[in-house]
Amino acid sequence: MIERMHRPLNILSIQSWVSYGHVGNAAAVFPLQRMGFEVWAVHTVQFSNHTGYGQWKGSVFSPEHLTEVVQGIAERGALEACDAVLSGYIGSGATAEAILWALGRVREANPKALYCCDPVMGDVGRGVFVRPEVPEVMRSQVVPQADIVTPNQFELELLTGHRARTLGEVLEAAGTLREQIHPQGPRIVLVTSLLREDAPDGHIETLVVAEGGAWVVRTPMIPLEPPRNGTGDAIAALFLGNYLKTQDVAVSLENSVSALYNLLELTHRCGTREIQLVAAQEEYVNPSRRFVAERVG
């Protein structure tokens, strides 16, 4: 029997699921498992493939389905051993309520559990692609409960109402967002897909802001057209997993961004429409090319 002190850490991941390809839980679960976590996956949808193809089959699950599954996990007495909750795309206000209900059950059982929220709402070029009520629900109800939030640059602006195009503006917007977060926990904002006006051309950045400061990791742009789906889901999972292991935001930033870059570089070399999540599995535990975090605040 596994001694409690050596038990794997457990993550409740509430996200969408696709059978073909890698987005939502299909992008987050395997990297976390490869890093040694037990992942309790609760699916908000079951689709054949991600919606970027324009056509898909499958069903959206009701909020009641989500709460029933979590209730079943709770009845096994498992929630006290849940170390973190991870959520991604939220399709409606009712689904957000169900996720917050699940988070409440986890925190009742284990007040130390972290909540990592990937506030998926839109992107540069595509604009907002969620239902009209979701940004306000995310801003006023979901984000204030999070310990870690992982918006992309577009979502950071959407959540805060602040322009975030220079380093100073991004740091200010992230600071504004941190003020909204649940007062317990590390209060971490991870900004992904960052293209600053005052950064070198041909590069993309990921920035983290926490109580102890701010750090950025810069990587070369990889010419993936169209942009591959699931990268935001993967980086949120990788950062959460690394932070649970290290409790160090700068190290977690370096490890997760390096792993993602190597995953995307492999995807580019293979020329595939879907990210090479399984083929790149060694990168999640030992990135073959590493990028160093630079302190910027």
Backbone torsions as a table, in degrees:
resi	resn	phi	psi	omega
1	MET	NA	136.8	-179.4
2	ILE	-70.0	125.0	175.4
3	GLU	-65.7	146.5	-174.9
4	ARG	-60.1	-37.1	-177.5
5	MET	-67.4	-19.1	-179.2
6	HIS	-108.8	6.2	-176.6
7	ARG	-66.0	150.7	174.2
8	PRO	-63.7	149.7	172.8
9	LEU	-74.6	146.5	-174.3
10	ASN	-114.7	134.3	-179.3
11	ILE	-125.4	127.1	172.4
12	LEU	-91.3	112.9	-176.0
13	SER	-111.9	114.5	-177.4
14	ILE	-109.9	102.8	-175.3
15	GLN	-154.2	177.4	176.1
16	SER	-73.0	166.6	178.1
17	TRP	-137.8	135.6	171.5
18	VAL	-123.1	143.1	-179.9
19	SER	-77.9	-37.0	179.3
20	TYR	-108.9	121.9	179.0
21	GLY	95.8	-167.9	-170.2
22	HIS	-142.5	95.7	167.2
23	VAL	-139.8	165.1	178.5
24	GLY	57.3	-135.9	178.4
25	ASN	-60.8	-29.4	179.2
26	ALA	-70.8	-12.1	173.6
27	ALA	-103.0	-24.0	-172.5
28	ALA	-97.0	-36.4	-169.8
29	VAL	-66.8	-49.1	-174.9
30	PHE	-63.9	-46.6	176.7
31	PRO	-56.7	-40.5	178.3
32	LEU	-65.6	-41.1	176.7
33	GLN	-63.2	-41.2	179.9
34	ARG	-64.2	-27.3	176.9
35	MET	-82.6	-4.7	175.0
36	GLY	104.5	9.5	180.0
37	PHE	-91.0	148.0	164.5
38	GLU	-84.7	128.3	-178.2
39	VAL	-118.3	122.2	175.2
40	TRP	-97.0	98.8	-173.7
41	ALA	-87.8	126.2	173.2
42	VAL	-118.2	121.3	-173.6
43	HIS	-95.2	134.1	176.6
44	THR	-89.3	-23.4	173.9
45	VAL	-143.3	161.0	169.7
46	GLN	-129.6	101.7	-179.9
47	PHE	-113.0	159.5	176.4
48	SER	-68.2	-37.6	-175.7
49	ASN	-159.2	169.3	-179.9
50	HIS	-72.3	158.2	-170.9
51	THR	-74.6	-8.5	177.9
52	GLY	-61.7	-19.2	177.8
53	TYR	-76.9	-14.8	-179.6
54	GLY	90.7	-21.7	177.2
55	GLN	-136.1	142.3	177.5
56	TRP	-161.0	163.4	176.3
57	LYS	-123.6	156.2	176.6
58	GLY	132.9	-168.0	-171.9
59	SER	-133.6	149.5	169.4
60	VAL	-92.5	129.1	180.0
61	PHE	-84.1	147.2	-179.1
62	SER	-73.7	156.6	174.2
63	PRO	-57.6	-32.2	178.7
64	GLU	-64.6	-36.4	176.3
65	HIS	-60.5	-44.7	179.9
66	LEU	-60.2	-48.5	-177.5
67	THR	-67.3	-33.3	177.6
68	GLU	-64.2	-41.7	179.9
69	VAL	-64.7	-44.7	179.2
70	VAL	-65.4	-38.1	176.9
71	GLN	-60.8	-39.2	178.2
72	GLY	-63.8	-38.8	176.0
73	ILE	-64.4	-41.9	179.3
74	ALA	-61.2	-36.9	-179.5
75	GLU	-69.2	-14.8	173.2
76	ARG	-83.8	-2.4	-177.9
77	GLY	73.0	24.0	-171.6
78	ALA	-90.5	-20.6	-169.7
79	LEU	-67.3	-24.2	177.6
80	GLU	-67.3	-18.7	177.5
81	ALA	-100.1	11.9	177.8
82	CYS	-84.8	120.8	-175.9
83	ASP	-92.7	-20.6	-178.6
84	ALA	-161.5	153.1	172.2
85	VAL	-117.2	135.6	178.5
86	LEU	-124.5	130.2	175.6
87	SER	-132.7	153.4	179.8
88	GLY	-127.4	-126.7	-178.1
89	TYR	-54.8	129.1	177.9
90	ILE	-117.5	117.2	-171.7
91	GLY	-78.2	-20.7	-176.3
92	SER	-159.6	167.1	175.9
93	GLY	-62.3	-35.4	179.8
94	ALA	-66.7	-37.6	176.3
95	THR	-65.8	-38.6	176.5
96	ALA	-59.9	-42.7	178.4
97	GLU	-61.4	-40.3	179.5
98	ALA	-65.8	-39.7	178.5
99	ILE	-65.7	-41.9	178.9
100	LEU	-67.2	-33.0	174.1
101	TRP	-62.5	-44.9	178.7
102	ALA	-62.5	-42.4	177.6
103	LEU	-60.5	-41.1	178.0
104	GLY	-61.5	-40.5	177.6
105	ARG	-63.8	-40.8	179.0
106	VAL	-64.7	-45.7	-177.2
107	ARG	-69.2	-28.3	173.1
108	GLU	-63.3	-41.1	-177.8
109	ALA	-79.3	-34.6	-179.2
110	ASN	-144.1	92.8	-177.6
111	PRO	-61.3	-17.1	-179.1
112	LYS	-85.0	-6.2	-178.2
113	ALA	-63.2	137.2	178.2
114	LEU	-89.2	151.9	173.2
115	TYR	-119.8	118.7	176.0
116	CYS	-107.3	116.4	-177.9
117	CYS	-110.3	119.3	170.3
118	ASP	-95.2	103.2	-171.2
119	PRO	-81.3	69.8	-175.4
120	VAL	-67.3	115.3	-179.1
121	MET	-142.1	-25.2	-176.5
122	GLY	177.2	-174.3	-178.4
123	ASP	-160.7	161.8	176.4
124	VAL	-60.7	133.3	-179.5
125	GLY	93.3	-39.3	179.5
126	ARG	-94.5	-25.8	-175.8
127	GLY	74.2	-158.3	180.0
128	VAL	-79.5	128.9	-179.0
129	PHE	-123.1	22.1	176.3
130	VAL	-112.8	170.1	179.1
131	ARG	-59.7	152.6	-173.7
132	PRO	-56.6	-31.3	-176.2
133	GLU	-80.0	-15.9	-170.3
134	VAL	-66.8	-45.0	-179.3
135	PRO	-56.5	-41.7	-179.6
136	GLU	-69.8	-40.3	176.7
137	VAL	-62.2	-42.6	178.9
138	MET	-62.3	-45.1	-176.2
139	ARG	-67.1	-44.0	-170.3
140	SER	-95.0	-24.2	-174.0
141	GLN	-117.3	-43.1	-171.7
142	VAL	-85.1	-54.5	-177.9
143	VAL	-57.4	-39.6	179.0
144	PRO	-61.6	-16.6	179.2
145	GLN	-93.7	-6.2	-171.9
146	ALA	-85.5	148.2	169.5
147	ASP	-92.1	-34.4	178.5
148	ILE	-130.4	131.0	173.1
149	VAL	-124.3	144.2	-173.1
150	THR	-129.1	61.3	179.5
151	PRO	-74.4	151.7	165.3
152	ASN	-79.3	177.5	-175.5
153	GLN	-59.4	-42.6	179.3
154	PHE	-62.4	-44.6	-178.2
155	GLU	-69.3	-31.6	175.4
156	LEU	-61.9	-44.2	177.5
157	GLU	-65.5	-39.8	-178.5
158	LEU	-65.9	-40.5	-178.0
159	LEU	-71.6	-35.1	-172.6
160	THR	-101.9	-20.8	-174.0
161	GLY	74.7	11.9	-179.6
162	HIS	-107.6	142.0	171.5
163	ARG	-66.6	138.9	-177.8
164	ALA	-139.2	72.9	-176.0
165	ARG	-116.3	-17.9	175.7
166	THR	-116.8	167.3	-179.1
167	LEU	-58.7	-45.1	179.5
168	GLY	-61.0	-41.2	-180.0
169	GLU	-67.9	-38.8	179.1
170	VAL	-65.2	-44.0	178.9
171	LEU	-63.3	-39.8	178.9
172	GLU	-66.2	-43.5	179.4
173	ALA	-64.8	-42.2	178.4
174	ALA	-64.0	-36.9	176.1
175	GLY	-64.0	-40.6	176.1
176	THR	-60.9	-43.0	-179.3
177	LEU	-66.5	-38.0	-179.6
178	ARG	-62.4	-31.1	180.0
179	GLU	-66.4	-20.5	-178.3
180	GLN	-88.5	-12.2	-169.9
181	ILE	-80.0	154.6	178.2
182	HIS	-47.0	131.8	-173.7
183	PRO	-64.7	-20.5	176.1
184	GLN	-84.7	157.5	173.0
185	GLY	90.5	-177.8	-171.3
186	PRO	-77.3	-15.7	177.0
187	ARG	54.0	66.9	-175.2
188	ILE	-111.1	134.0	173.2
189	VAL	-117.9	120.2	176.5
190	LEU	-108.2	115.8	-178.2
191	VAL	-100.9	118.6	-176.2
192	THR	-105.6	166.7	176.9
193	SER	51.6	46.4	-174.6
194	LEU	-89.4	119.1	176.9
195	LEU	-120.4	94.7	-176.4
196	ARG	-85.6	150.6	175.1
197	GLU	-68.7	-26.4	-176.3
198	ASP	-106.1	26.4	177.4
199	ALA	-111.4	158.3	179.2
200	PRO	-59.6	144.1	177.0
201	ASP	-65.9	155.4	175.7
202	GLY	77.7	13.0	-179.2
203	HIS	-131.8	159.8	174.9
204	ILE	-132.4	150.0	-173.3
205	GLU	-126.6	159.3	169.4
206	THR	-130.1	131.8	-173.3
207	LEU	-125.9	140.9	176.7
208	VAL	-124.6	137.8	177.2
209	VAL	-125.0	128.5	-179.3
210	ALA	-144.0	-177.4	-177.3
211	GLU	-58.1	-35.4	-175.4
212	GLY	-87.7	-1.7	-180.0
213	GLY	143.0	-165.0	-178.7
214	ALA	-136.0	141.9	-179.2
215	TRP	-137.5	151.2	177.3
216	VAL	-132.1	144.0	172.0
217	VAL	-119.5	129.4	-178.2
218	ARG	-111.8	132.6	178.1
219	THR	-129.9	155.9	175.3
220	PRO	-63.4	147.9	173.5
221	MET	-71.2	135.8	175.6
222	ILE	-104.4	125.8	-173.8
223	PRO	-75.0	74.6	178.9
224	LEU	-99.9	108.2	177.8
225	GLU	-126.7	122.4	-2.5
226	PRO	-71.1	162.2	175.2
227	PRO	-56.1	140.9	-175.7
228	ARG	-80.0	135.1	177.6
229	ASN	-73.9	150.4	174.9
230	GLY	96.1	-7.0	-177.3
231	THR	-67.8	-38.7	177.1
232	GLY	-65.0	-39.5	177.8
233	ASP	-63.6	-40.3	-178.3
234	ALA	-68.3	-44.2	-177.3
235	ILE	-67.8	-35.4	176.8
236	ALA	-61.9	-44.6	179.7
237	ALA	-66.2	-44.0	-179.2
238	LEU	-63.6	-41.5	179.4
239	PHE	-66.7	-45.8	178.9
240	LEU	-58.3	-47.1	-179.6
241	GLY	-60.5	-44.6	179.2
242	ASN	-65.7	-38.2	-180.0
243	TYR	-68.8	-38.8	176.8
244	LEU	-61.0	-33.6	-179.3
245	LYS	-79.3	-40.0	-169.5
246	THR	-106.3	-26.0	-173.2
247	GLN	57.2	26.1	-177.8
248	ASP	-128.3	114.9	-173.5
249	VAL	-69.1	-38.1	-178.7
250	ALA	-67.7	-44.7	177.7
251	VAL	-63.8	-41.0	179.6
252	SER	-63.9	-38.4	177.2
253	LEU	-63.1	-49.2	-179.8
254	GLU	-59.1	-48.5	-176.8
255	ASN	-64.1	-44.6	-174.4
256	SER	-73.0	-41.0	179.7
257	VAL	-68.7	-40.2	178.0
258	SER	-61.5	-45.0	179.5
259	ALA	-61.8	-43.9	-179.1
260	LEU	-65.7	-42.9	179.4
261	TYR	-59.2	-46.0	-178.5
262	ASN	-65.6	-35.4	174.3
263	LEU	-62.2	-46.0	-177.9
264	LEU	-71.9	-33.2	177.4
265	GLU	-65.9	-39.4	175.5
266	LEU	-65.2	-41.2	177.6
267	THR	-59.9	-42.4	179.0
268	HIS	-63.7	-44.2	-179.9
269	ARG	-64.6	-34.4	-179.8
270	CYS	-79.2	-19.8	179.3
271	GLY	68.5	32.4	-176.4
272	THR	-99.4	150.0	177.4
273	ARG	-71.8	-31.4	179.8
274	GLU	-99.9	144.5	178.8
275	ILE	-64.1	142.6	-175.9
276	GLN	-83.4	66.0	-170.6
277	LEU	-64.2	-41.8	-177.6
278	VAL	-78.5	-43.2	-178.4
279	ALA	-62.3	-27.7	-177.3
280	ALA	-93.7	16.4	-168.4
281	GLN	-60.4	-30.4	179.0
282	GLU	-66.1	-24.0	-178.5
283	GLU	-65.0	-27.0	-176.2
284	TYR	-71.6	-24.8	-179.3
285	VAL	-107.3	-23.2	-178.8
286	ASN	-154.1	82.1	-176.9
287	PRO	-56.7	132.5	-177.3
288	SER	-75.4	-27.1	173.4
289	ARG	-127.2	128.3	-174.1
290	ARG	-112.4	146.0	176.2
291	PHE	-120.6	136.6	-172.6
292	VAL	-92.8	139.8	177.0
293	ALA	-80.0	134.4	177.1
294	GLU	-106.4	129.7	179.5
295	ARG	-75.1	131.6	-176.7
296	VAL	-128.9	6.4	-179.5
297	GLY	-173.0	NA	NA
